Amino acid sequence: MDLAAGPPTFNRQLYLEVSSTLPVIVDSFIGYFGSSEFLELLSDPWSFRLFCRSVNLNNDDAGSIVLLVSALMNNVRSDWEISVAGGLYAKRFTVPDTVEREASFMGLSEKQVEWLKYSSRMTAKVDDVAVQDGFRLWLHVIIFNSKAEWAVIQVASKAGLNRLYQWHSGRIAYSKFTVEPHTGVTSAMRSFYSLDFTLKKNIELQKGCLEILSYPLARLKSIKPGLGGNQTRLSDFSAEGVAGEVNPLTAPVRVSWSALSKIAGSPPDSFEDLLAVKGVGAETLRFLAICSNRLLGITPFLDDVAVLFSELHLRGPPDNTAYQMMWDLIEAVRYSALSGEKSRAIATRLALMVEGGEENQAG
C-alpha cells in the first residue's frame, strides 16, 4: 500500500507472513546486541528502512509501518525486556495504562513510569502542536525497555500523503523535547510553509512566545491575524498552487483564551513547559508566533526540513553509527533461527541495500 493512499487498511495475510519472520529477527538482534541498540535501530531512518526490508516491507509505506509495529506489539517476548504501547487513532492514548501495567513485570520505578508517560505525551504534542507542517498524527507507538530507554514512531497525514517522525530517548538527554529532538523526519512531500518551533533557527521564536505571555491579555486580543494589511496574498501560496498552503503568520486563528489566561503574567520557565500546558494547542501556539512577529519583530523560519522518502537511500546515513546498526542487523539475520536459505537470502538483499546495489522497493 502506497503512502499516497493515506491511513491503511489491514492486510491480514501479509501480517501473518511478517509475524512469522519478524520475531525471529528481533530475537536474534536483541540476543546479540541488546534491547538498547534495538531501540536505536527503530529510531534511525536508515536502519529502520533496512529493518522494514528485512521482512519485505517499506519504510515509506503507511500499511507497512502499521503491519510492522502491530507484529512487533503482538509478538513481544518477555526475555527481550521491551514493551510496545500505543497504536492507531484512539489507541495512541492508551500508553499510560500500558506503561503502568508493564511496570511491575519490567521492574520499572515510579520515576521511570512517569518519565515514559511524559515522553509519550510530549513526543505526540510536539509533532501535533509545535511542528506545524500541515500533517496530523494518526499513529503513535512507543517502544521501551527495562532501563526506561525508548523509541517513538509516529505517522501523520496531509492530503492523502504521510510523514514519519522518529524519536529516541538518548537524543532528548541533550536536546530536550523542543530543540531539534527528532532522530528522523521523513515524508512523501514537503510543505511550502512549515512553522516548526523546534528548529534551532526558531529558538528566538520560542523565547518570543514566552515574552509575549507577559503582555496584558487586552493587548494580545487587539492582534487580528488575517485582517487589514496582513491579508493573505497570492504570493503566500506555493508556485504549484497547493491547496491549503497559506502563510501561517497571516491566516486566521482561534485562540484558547482560557489557557492563556491561566499563565498570563507569569510565563512558564521554558518553551517545553509552555507546550506541556493543557489547552495550549496548535492554533494558540501559532497565535503567540503571530504576536511575536507583530510586537517583537521576530520572523520565524518557515521552510520544511523533512527528508523525502525518495531521497533517503540516496543521501546515506550521516554518521557511522547507523552503518554499524545496519551491519549488526545483517549479522543478526544471518545467524538467526530462520532457515539457512531464507536467512542467507534476506542478509544478501540487505547487504546490497547498504552497499547501494538495490532499489528501494519491496521484493
Sequence and secondary structure as in RCSB ss.txt:
>XXXX:A:sequence
MDLAAGPPTFNRQLYLEVSSTLPVIVDSFIGYFGSSEFLELLSDPWSFRLFCRSVNLNNDDAGSIVLLVSALMNN
VRSDWEISVAGGLYAKRFTVPDTVEREASFMGLSEKQVEWLKYSSRMTAKVDDVAVQDGFRLWLHVIIFNSKAEW
AVIQVASKAGLNRLYQWHSGRIAYSKFTVEPHTGVTSAMRSFYSLDFTLKKNIELQKGCLEILSYPLARLKSIKP
GLGGNQTRLSDFSAEGVAGEVNPLTAPVRVSWSALSKIAGSPPDSFEDLLAVKGVGAETLRFLAICSNRLLGITP
FLDDVAVLFSELHLRGPPDNTAYQMMWDLIEAVRYSALSGEKSRAIATRLALMVEGGEENQAG
>XXXX:A:secstr
  GGG S    HHHHHHHHHHHHHHHHHHHHHHHHHHHHHHHHSHHHHHHHHHHTT  TT HHHHHHHHHHHHHT
  GGG EEEEEEEGGGGGGHHHHHHHHHHHHT  HHHHHHHHHHHHHHHHIIIIIEESS EEEEEEEEEETTS E
EEEEEEEETTEEEEEEEEHHHHHHHTTTSS  SEEEESS  S  EETTSGGGHHHHHHHHHHTTS HHHHHT  T
TSGGG   GGGS TT  TT   TTTS     HHHHHHHTTS  SSHHHHHHSTT  HHHHHHHHHHHHHHH    
      EEHHHHHHH  SSHHHHHHHHHHHHHHHTSSS HHHHHHHHHHHHHHHTT S SS  
